[in-house]
Amino acid sequence: MSDRIQSVNTMSNNVFDARTDALFSQLRDQKVWKELQTIEGPMDAKIRLKAYGEVLCFCSNNYLGLANHPEVVEAGVRGLKDFGAGTASVRFICGTFSPHHELEAEIARMMGTESSYTFVSAWTAAEALFPTCCEPGDCIISDELNHACIIDAIRLTTVIKKGVQKAVYANNRLEGDKSLRAALEGAKKNPEVTGQIWVVTDGVFSMEGSIADLPAMRKLCDEFGAMLIVDDSHGHGVMGKLGRGTHEHWGMAGELQMAKGQIANGKEGEEGKGPNGQRAKGPNEEKAQSSKQQSSNGSGIGRVDIFTGTLGKALGGGAGGFVAASERVTKLLIQRGRPTLFSNALPVTVACSAKKAIEIMLREPQRVQKLKDNTAYARKKIKEAGFDVLESPTAICPIIVGETAKAIAMSKRLLELGVFVIGFGYPVVPEGHARLRCQISAAHSTGDIDALVGALRRL
Ligand SMILES: Cc1ncc(COP(=O)(O)O)c(C=O)c1O
């Protein structure tokens, strides 16, 4: 900071400056001040940090190692060359390019939904979804550990559509006190709830790595006539055999359909095998399958009504988010969703890279398997080193350490030892529950994981 700016700040007596400087002092005194690290190369298992040189990266969401995959990079470069640098418009004016449609068809195929619609981030997708789909008299019931974008989208909804009710249930608790059932019963009894009840959960909880019990939630939703929304931002690329998400893990994804124009057994249009070895379907069969999926719920293993997700993690990691759902939902978003009516489209180069990343994920299930193997190995080794790592089938391995300052100090020491792991504390998690969140990638080698555990042992 230059001397001149410093003196202006010091002399300032407006309320904002004073309270902000007080907050900064408090954060520094408590040793919870966040420093941004500068990366001087591509995201990968190993990255170059300006202040530390080459380090192992165990804190990115690059779960499948696709962020710097040559085909993903090349697809983006081609998109840039063919479509230029900018969309220069929102979608409904003149901002919809053919790669947007192609990406959205691929996302719908991955998710097993009728359609999808993209946004510049999953955060924006959530802020579009809830205020657009909810009306006064509706009630949104949310897991207490849902991501901040869901929490803020619900808050926004109750302001934009006054009369939308909300309720929160204890994390993953479906029965008993403070449970989802209790919240559903409360909504049914509430005279102000006259419309649709919505239940929303993360598929994978980002700070715990735990997963939502979607089949049981589906049953409860059916019992109360509620619609189920899942934000699966940490589930894509991670959960299920093909990485389609937490619904695939639970057997709720349906069969993966062939991509439009995909060459089956080397001959276009002929019935053949899909990327997972399954028989590809003819167009009428496909329609029957998809309409069955939209309406089946009798067994409790049926549909998730609406998904939100990100393209900024496993699926290329560039940026972008989506809603995957019925055409009714995506058409409503196009007509009424403020973040798409008043804000620019996803850059085309990012759309091209994300589509390629999804294609690679679906054609190479061995990547997803490698991630699972790496994660199981990391959990075992971290536990053997004497750390309290939360169990789950996901690639998020949180080590609970207690105080925020302790988590940040441990993270700093790990970085000095050549391993980049972030310490999370308040306000991201409740005070006293701070943690080191180790995130595993298919790009890591066993040696990388051994190096992580070696560094943890030296703390
Ligand atoms: C569960 C969940 N939802 C949404 C998001 C936001 O994703 P995006 O970066 O695309 O806005 C995140 C990112 O951390 C997340 O963990």
The ligand as an SDF file (V2000), in Angstrom:
LIG
                    3D

 16 16  0  0  0  0  0  0  0  0999 V2000
  -22.3100  -27.8800   -2.4890 C   0  0  0  0  0  0  0  0  0  0  0  0
  -21.8800  -26.7010   -3.3170 C   0  0  0  0  0  0  0  0  0  0  0  0
  -22.7940  -26.0690   -4.0640 N   0  0  0  0  0  0  0  0  0  0  0  0
  -22.4620  -25.0110   -4.8190 C   0  0  0  0  0  0  0  0  0  0  0  0
  -21.1690  -24.5290   -4.8450 C   0  0  0  0  0  0  0  0  0  0  0  0
  -20.8640  -23.3120   -5.6950 C   0  0  0  0  0  0  0  0  0  0  0  0
  -20.3040  -23.6880   -6.8970 O   0  0  0  0  0  0  0  0  0  0  0  0
  -19.8830  -22.5640   -7.9390 P   0  0  0  0  0  0  0  0  0  0  0  0
  -18.4300  -22.2970   -7.6810 O   0  0  0  0  0  0  0  0  0  0  0  0
  -20.1320  -23.1410   -9.2900 O   0  0  0  0  0  0  0  0  0  0  0  0
  -20.7360  -21.3830   -7.6680 O   0  0  0  0  0  0  0  0  0  0  0  0
  -20.1910  -25.1430   -4.0950 C   0  0  0  0  0  0  0  0  0  0  0  0
  -18.8020  -24.6120   -4.1420 C   0  0  0  0  0  0  0  0  0  0  0  0
  -18.0330  -24.6780   -3.2360 O   0  0  0  0  0  0  0  0  0  0  0  0
  -20.5450  -26.2630   -3.3000 C   0  0  0  0  0  0  0  0  0  0  0  0
  -19.6400  -26.8690   -2.5380 O   0  0  0  0  0  0  0  0  0  0  0  0
  1  2  1  0
  2  3  1  0
  2 15  2  0
  3  4  2  0
  4  5  1  0
  5  6  1  0
  5 12  2  0
  6  7  1  0
  7  8  1  0
  8  9  2  0
  8 10  1  0
  8 11  1  0
 12 13  1  0
 12 15  1  0
 13 14  2  0
 15 16  1  0
M  END
$$$$
